[in-house]
């Protein structure tokens, strides 16, 4: 993740950061809660779900 993008998402990061790849769990949580999210996996791929 580029530094500029990291700085851009910092204020809205409510779920926190993790040092392991929990992408599937975060995506499932966002779906169940019906919330929007932006998730970066362990290799930097970006996943988004709009609200």
PDB file of N, CA, C and O in Angstrom:
ATOM      1  N   UNK A   1       0.848  -1.160   0.000  1.00  0.00           N
ATOM      2  CA  UNK A   1       0.000   0.000   0.000  1.00  0.00           C
ATOM      3  C   UNK A   1       0.898   1.228   0.000  1.00  0.00           C
ATOM      4  O   UNK A   1       1.780   1.352   0.850  1.00  0.00           O
ATOM      5  N   UNK A   2       0.683   2.129  -0.937  1.00  0.00           N
ATOM      6  CA  UNK A   2       1.491   3.355  -0.962  1.00  0.00           C
ATOM      7  C   UNK A   2       1.249   4.203   0.288  1.00  0.00           C
ATOM      8  O   UNK A   2       0.159   4.183   0.861  1.00  0.00           O
ATOM      9  N   UNK A   3       2.268   4.943   0.700  1.00  0.00           N
ATOM     10  CA  UNK A   3       2.159   5.784   1.894  1.00  0.00           C
ATOM     11  C   UNK A   3       0.986   6.749   1.816  1.00  0.00           C
ATOM     12  O   UNK A   3       0.267   6.927   2.799  1.00  0.00           O
ATOM     13  N   UNK A   4       0.783   7.372   0.663  1.00  0.00           N
ATOM     14  CA  UNK A   4      -0.291   8.354   0.525  1.00  0.00           C
ATOM     15  C   UNK A   4      -1.652   7.703   0.746  1.00  0.00           C
ATOM     16  O   UNK A   4      -2.533   8.298   1.366  1.00  0.00           O
ATOM     17  N   UNK A   5      -1.825   6.487   0.243  1.00  0.00           N
ATOM     18  CA  UNK A   5      -3.097   5.796   0.409  1.00  0.00           C
ATOM     19  C   UNK A   5      -3.288   5.385   1.866  1.00  0.00           C
ATOM     20  O   UNK A   5      -4.393   5.478   2.401  1.00  0.00           O
ATOM     21  N   UNK A   6      -2.222   4.935   2.500  1.00  0.00           N
ATOM     22  CA  UNK A   6      -2.274   4.565   3.914  1.00  0.00           C
ATOM     23  C   UNK A   6      -2.707   5.751   4.767  1.00  0.00           C
ATOM     24  O   UNK A   6      -3.560   5.611   5.644  1.00  0.00           O
ATOM     25  N   UNK A   7      -2.130   6.899   4.515  1.00  0.00           N
ATOM     26  CA  UNK A   7      -2.486   8.113   5.249  1.00  0.00           C
ATOM     27  C   UNK A   7      -3.944   8.474   4.986  1.00  0.00           C
ATOM     28  O   UNK A   7      -4.638   8.953   5.883  1.00  0.00           O
ATOM     29  N   UNK A   8      -4.405   8.249   3.771  1.00  0.00           N
ATOM     30  CA  UNK A   8      -5.779   8.574   3.420  1.00  0.00           C
ATOM     31  C   UNK A   8      -6.816   7.729   4.135  1.00  0.00           C
ATOM     32  O   UNK A   8      -7.916   8.212   4.404  1.00  0.00           O
ATOM     33  N   UNK A   9      -6.494   6.471   4.453  1.00  0.00           N
ATOM     34  CA  UNK A   9      -7.472   5.608   5.116  1.00  0.00           C
ATOM     35  C   UNK A   9      -7.316   5.584   6.629  1.00  0.00           C
ATOM     36  O   UNK A   9      -8.191   5.063   7.321  1.00  0.00           O
ATOM     37  N   UNK A  10      -6.247   6.123   7.154  1.00  0.00           N
ATOM     38  CA  UNK A  10      -5.980   6.042   8.592  1.00  0.00           C
ATOM     39  C   UNK A  10      -7.132   6.553   9.458  1.00  0.00           C
ATOM     40  O   UNK A  10      -7.511   5.853  10.397  1.00  0.00           O
ATOM     41  N   UNK A  11      -7.715   7.729   9.202  1.00  0.00           N
ATOM     42  CA  UNK A  11      -8.764   8.243  10.095  1.00  0.00           C
ATOM     43  C   UNK A  11     -10.034   7.391  10.112  1.00  0.00           C
ATOM     44  O   UNK A  11     -10.791   7.447  11.081  1.00  0.00           O
ATOM     45  N   UNK A  12     -10.284   6.610   9.069  1.00  0.00           N
ATOM     46  CA  UNK A  12     -11.541   5.860   9.018  1.00  0.00           C
ATOM     47  C   UNK A  12     -11.323   4.376   9.273  1.00  0.00           C
ATOM     48  O   UNK A  12     -12.181   3.560   8.938  1.00  0.00           O
ATOM     49  N   UNK A  13     -10.197   4.019   9.855  1.00  0.00           N
ATOM     50  CA  UNK A  13      -9.890   2.613  10.081  1.00  0.00           C
ATOM     51  C   UNK A  13     -10.475   2.163  11.415  1.00  0.00           C
ATOM     52  O   UNK A  13      -9.809   2.243  12.447  1.00  0.00           O
ATOM     53  N   UNK A  14     -11.718   1.691  11.396  1.00  0.00           N
ATOM     54  CA  UNK A  14     -12.388   1.310  12.635  1.00  0.00           C
ATOM     55  C   UNK A  14     -12.098  -0.123  13.053  1.00  0.00           C
ATOM     56  O   UNK A  14     -12.204  -0.444  14.236  1.00  0.00           O
ATOM     57  N   UNK A  15     -11.738  -0.986  12.126  1.00  0.00           N
ATOM     58  CA  UNK A  15     -11.501  -2.388  12.467  1.00  0.00           C
ATOM     59  C   UNK A  15     -10.057  -2.652  12.856  1.00  0.00           C
ATOM     60  O   UNK A  15      -9.754  -3.719  13.391  1.00  0.00           O
ATOM     61  N   UNK A  16      -9.178  -1.729  12.607  1.00  0.00           N
ATOM     62  CA  UNK A  16      -7.786  -1.889  13.009  1.00  0.00           C
ATOM     63  C   UNK A  16      -6.945  -2.602  11.972  1.00  0.00           C
ATOM     64  O   UNK A  16      -7.414  -2.940  10.886  1.00  0.00           O
ATOM     65  N   UNK A  17      -5.710  -2.818  12.326  1.00  0.00           N
ATOM     66  CA  UNK A  17      -4.748  -3.453  11.440  1.00  0.00           C
ATOM     67  C   UNK A  17      -4.387  -4.827  11.982  1.00  0.00           C
ATOM     68  O   UNK A  17      -4.497  -5.086  13.181  1.00  0.00           O
ATOM     69  N   UNK A  18      -3.964  -5.682  11.104  1.00  0.00           N
ATOM     70  CA  UNK A  18      -3.574  -7.026  11.497  1.00  0.00           C
ATOM     71  C   UNK A  18      -2.298  -7.388  10.757  1.00  0.00           C
ATOM     72  O   UNK A  18      -2.078  -6.944   9.630  1.00  0.00           O
ATOM     73  N   UNK A  19      -1.464  -8.190  11.388  1.00  0.00           N
ATOM     74  CA  UNK A  19      -0.217  -8.600  10.766  1.00  0.00           C
ATOM     75  C   UNK A  19      -0.337  -9.950  10.076  1.00  0.00           C
ATOM     76  O   UNK A  19       0.660 -10.484   9.590  1.00  0.00           O
ATOM     77  N   UNK A  20      -1.525 -10.503  10.024  1.00  0.00           N
ATOM     78  CA  UNK A  20      -1.782 -11.730   9.263  1.00  0.00           C
ATOM     79  C   UNK A  20      -2.882 -11.429   8.259  1.00  0.00           C
ATOM     80  O   UNK A  20      -3.583 -10.425   8.387  1.00  0.00           O
ATOM     81  N   UNK A  21      -3.035 -12.276   7.276  1.00  0.00           N
ATOM     82  CA  UNK A  21      -4.054 -12.056   6.253  1.00  0.00           C
ATOM     83  C   UNK A  21      -5.395 -12.590   6.736  1.00  0.00           C
ATOM     84  O   UNK A  21      -5.639 -13.796   6.710  1.00  0.00           O
ATOM     85  N   UNK A  22      -6.259 -11.688   7.174  1.00  0.00           N
ATOM     86  CA  UNK A  22      -7.609 -12.071   7.592  1.00  0.00           C
ATOM     87  C   UNK A  22      -8.646 -11.495   6.616  1.00  0.00           C
ATOM     88  O   UNK A  22      -9.770 -11.176   7.002  1.00  0.00           O
ATOM     89  N   UNK A  23      -8.248 -11.372   5.362  1.00  0.00           N
ATOM     90  CA  UNK A  23      -9.125 -10.811   4.335  1.00  0.00           C
ATOM     91  C   UNK A  23     -10.469 -11.523   4.275  1.00  0.00           C
ATOM     92  O   UNK A  23     -11.499 -10.849   4.282  1.00  0.00           O
ATOM     93  N   UNK A  24     -10.512 -12.855   4.217  1.00  0.00           N
ATOM     94  CA  UNK A  24     -11.837 -13.507   4.133  1.00  0.00           C
ATOM     95  C   UNK A  24     -12.726 -13.203   5.328  1.00  0.00           C
ATOM     96  O   UNK A  24     -13.930 -12.995   5.177  1.00  0.00           O
ATOM     97  N   UNK A  25     -12.136 -13.178   6.510  1.00  0.00           N
ATOM     98  CA  UNK A  25     -12.930 -12.901   7.712  1.00  0.00           C
ATOM     99  C   UNK A  25     -13.465 -11.472   7.713  1.00  0.00           C
ATOM    100  O   UNK A  25     -14.619 -11.244   8.077  1.00  0.00           O
ATOM    101  N   UNK A  26     -12.636 -10.507   7.308  1.00  0.00           N
ATOM    102  CA  UNK A  26     -13.087  -9.113   7.258  1.00  0.00           C
ATOM    103  C   UNK A  26     -14.165  -8.918   6.204  1.00  0.00           C
ATOM    104  O   UNK A  26     -15.139  -8.199   6.430  1.00  0.00           O
ATOM    105  N   UNK A  27     -13.993  -9.560   5.051  1.00  0.00           N
ATOM    106  CA  UNK A  27     -14.997  -9.447   3.994  1.00  0.00           C
ATOM    107  C   UNK A  27     -16.329 -10.038   4.459  1.00  0.00           C
ATOM    108  O   UNK A  27     -17.385  -9.464   4.194  1.00  0.00           O
ATOM    109  N   UNK A  28     -16.288 -11.177   5.147  1.00  0.00           N
ATOM    110  CA  UNK A  28     -17.517 -11.789   5.657  1.00  0.00           C
ATOM    111  C   UNK A  28     -18.168 -10.907   6.717  1.00  0.00           C
ATOM    112  O   UNK A  28     -19.391 -10.768   6.739  1.00  0.00           O
ATOM    113  N   UNK A  29     -17.373 -10.316   7.584  1.00  0.00           N
ATOM    114  CA  UNK A  29     -17.908  -9.427   8.611  1.00  0.00           C
ATOM    115  C   UNK A  29     -18.600  -8.221   7.980  1.00  0.00           C
ATOM    116  O   UNK A  29     -19.696  -7.846   8.397  1.00  0.00           O
ATOM    117  N   UNK A  30     -17.970  -7.620   6.986  1.00  0.00           N
ATOM    118  CA  UNK A  30     -18.576  -6.471   6.309  1.00  0.00           C
ATOM    119  C   UNK A  30     -19.889  -6.860   5.644  1.00  0.00           C
ATOM    120  O   UNK A  30     -20.853  -6.095   5.672  1.00  0.00           O
ATOM    121  N   UNK A  31     -19.929  -8.051   5.043  1.00  0.00           N
ATOM    122  CA  UNK A  31     -21.159  -8.517   4.397  1.00  0.00           C
ATOM    123  C   UNK A  31     -22.264  -8.722   5.433  1.00  0.00           C
ATOM    124  O   UNK A  31     -23.401  -8.295   5.230  1.00  0.00           O
ATOM    125  N   UNK A  32     -21.922  -9.378   6.545  1.00  0.00           N
ATOM    126  CA  UNK A  32     -22.931  -9.657   7.577  1.00  0.00           C
ATOM    127  C   UNK A  32     -23.449  -8.387   8.240  1.00  0.00           C
ATOM    128  O   UNK A  32     -24.630  -8.296   8.573  1.00  0.00           O
ATOM    129  N   UNK A  33     -22.566  -7.405   8.434  1.00  0.00           N
ATOM    130  CA  UNK A  33     -22.976  -6.150   9.050  1.00  0.00           C
ATOM    131  C   UNK A  33     -23.555  -5.160   8.047  1.00  0.00           C
ATOM    132  O   UNK A  33     -24.062  -4.103   8.422  1.00  0.00           O
ATOM    133  N   UNK A  34     -23.472  -5.517   6.762  1.00  0.00           N
ATOM    134  CA  UNK A  34     -23.939  -4.654   5.676  1.00  0.00           C
ATOM    135  C   UNK A  34     -23.296  -3.269   5.755  1.00  0.00           C
ATOM    136  O   UNK A  34     -23.975  -2.243   5.700  1.00  0.00           O
ATOM    137  N   UNK A  35     -21.966  -3.271   5.886  1.00  0.00           N
ATOM    138  CA  UNK A  35     -21.210  -2.021   5.933  1.00  0.00           C
ATOM    139  C   UNK A  35     -20.232  -1.985   4.767  1.00  0.00           C
ATOM    140  O   UNK A  35     -19.854  -3.024   4.226  1.00  0.00           O
ATOM    141  N   UNK A  36     -19.836  -0.801   4.396  1.00  0.00           N
ATOM    142  CA  UNK A  36     -18.817  -0.652   3.375  1.00  0.00           C
ATOM    143  C   UNK A  36     -17.446  -0.867   3.990  1.00  0.00           C
ATOM    144  O   UNK A  36     -17.255  -0.674   5.191  1.00  0.00           O
ATOM    145  N   UNK A  37     -16.498  -1.267   3.163  1.00  0.00           N
ATOM    146  CA  UNK A  37     -15.156  -1.478   3.687  1.00  0.00           C
ATOM    147  C   UNK A  37     -14.132  -1.409   2.564  1.00  0.00           C
ATOM    148  O   UNK A  37     -14.463  -1.580   1.390  1.00  0.00           O
ATOM    149  N   UNK A  38     -12.918  -1.164   2.933  1.00  0.00           N
ATOM    150  CA  UNK A  38     -11.761  -1.283   2.055  1.00  0.00           C
ATOM    151  C   UNK A  38     -10.779  -2.184   2.774  1.00  0.00           C
ATOM    152  O   UNK A  38     -10.362  -1.890   3.894  1.00  0.00           O
ATOM    153  N   UNK A  39     -10.408  -3.283   2.131  1.00  0.00           N
ATOM    154  CA  UNK A  39      -9.530  -4.276   2.748  1.00  0.00           C
ATOM    155  C   UNK A  39      -8.321  -4.480   1.848  1.00  0.00           C
ATOM    156  O   UNK A  39      -8.458  -4.640   0.635  1.00  0.00           O
ATOM    157  N   UNK A  40      -7.132  -4.474   2.451  1.00  0.00           N
ATOM    158  CA  UNK A  40      -5.898  -4.792   1.741  1.00  0.00           C
ATOM    159  C   UNK A  40      -5.419  -6.139   2.241  1.00  0.00           C
ATOM    160  O   UNK A  40      -5.288  -6.344   3.448  1.00  0.00           O
ATOM    161  N   UNK A  41      -5.153  -7.072   1.315  1.00  0.00           N
ATOM    162  CA  UNK A  41      -4.663  -8.375   1.758  1.00  0.00           C
ATOM    163  C   UNK A  41      -3.156  -8.324   1.976  1.00  0.00           C
ATOM    164  O   UNK A  41      -2.537  -7.267   1.852  1.00  0.00           O
ATOM    165  N   UNK A  42      -2.579  -9.464   2.300  1.00  0.00           N
ATOM    166  CA  UNK A  42      -1.179  -9.547   2.658  1.00  0.00           C
ATOM    167  C   UNK A  42      -0.204  -9.133   1.577  1.00  0.00           C
ATOM    168  O   UNK A  42       0.938  -8.786   1.878  1.00  0.00           O
ATOM    169  N   UNK A  43      -0.630  -9.160   0.320  1.00  0.00           N
ATOM    170  CA  UNK A  43       0.264  -8.757  -0.771  1.00  0.00           C
ATOM    171  C   UNK A  43      -0.100  -7.397  -1.345  1.00  0.00           C
ATOM    172  O   UNK A  43       0.458  -6.976  -2.359  1.00  0.00           O
ATOM    173  N   UNK A  44      -1.040  -6.706  -0.695  1.00  0.00           N
ATOM    174  CA  UNK A  44      -1.366  -5.344  -1.103  1.00  0.00           C
ATOM    175  C   UNK A  44      -2.531  -5.199  -2.056  1.00  0.00           C
ATOM    176  O   UNK A  44      -2.810  -4.091  -2.515  1.00  0.00           O
ATOM    177  N   UNK A  45      -3.229  -6.297  -2.372  1.00  0.00           N
ATOM    178  CA  UNK A  45      -4.412  -6.175  -3.228  1.00  0.00           C
ATOM    179  C   UNK A  45      -5.527  -5.495  -2.449  1.00  0.00           C
ATOM    180  O   UNK A  45      -5.691  -5.724  -1.251  1.00  0.00           O
ATOM    181  N   UNK A  46      -6.284  -4.668  -3.134  1.00  0.00           N
ATOM    182  CA  UNK A  46      -7.319  -3.860  -2.497  1.00  0.00           C
ATOM    183  C   UNK A  46      -8.702  -4.427  -2.858  1.00  0.00           C
ATOM    184  O   UNK A  46      -9.003  -4.684  -4.024  1.00  0.00           O
ATOM    185  N   UNK A  47      -9.528  -4.611  -1.825  1.00  0.00           N
ATOM    186  CA  UNK A  47     -10.904  -5.062  -1.996  1.00  0.00           C
ATOM    187  C   UNK A  47     -11.812  -3.992  -1.410  1.00  0.00           C
ATOM    188  O   UNK A  47     -11.557  -3.480  -0.320  1.00  0.00           O
ATOM    189  N   UNK A  48     -12.882  -3.651  -2.144  1.00  0.00           N
ATOM    190  CA  UNK A  48     -13.804  -2.629  -1.661  1.00  0.00           C
ATOM    191  C   UNK A  48     -15.229  -3.113  -1.737  1.00  0.00           C
ATOM    192  O   UNK A  48     -15.609  -3.823  -2.668  1.00  0.00           O
ATOM    193  N   UNK A  49     -16.020  -2.722  -0.750  1.00  0.00           N
ATOM    194  CA  UNK A  49     -17.449  -2.943  -0.748  1.00  0.00           C
ATOM    195  C   UNK A  49     -18.077  -1.605  -0.401  1.00  0.00           C
ATOM    196  O   UNK A  49     -17.811  -1.041   0.660  1.00  0.00           O
ATOM    197  N   UNK A  50     -18.893  -1.112  -1.280  1.00  0.00           N
ATOM    198  CA  UNK A  50     -19.529   0.173  -1.003  1.00  0.00           C
ATOM    199  C   UNK A  50     -20.698  -0.023  -0.051  1.00  0.00           C
ATOM    200  O   UNK A  50     -21.238  -1.122   0.080  1.00  0.00           O
ATOM    201  N   UNK A  51     -21.082   1.070   0.615  1.00  0.00           N
ATOM    202  CA  UNK A  51     -22.181   0.981   1.581  1.00  0.00           C
ATOM    203  C   UNK A  51     -23.499   0.990   0.877  1.00  0.00           C
ATOM    204  O   UNK A  51     -24.544   0.922   1.524  1.00  0.00           O
TER     205      UNK A  51
END
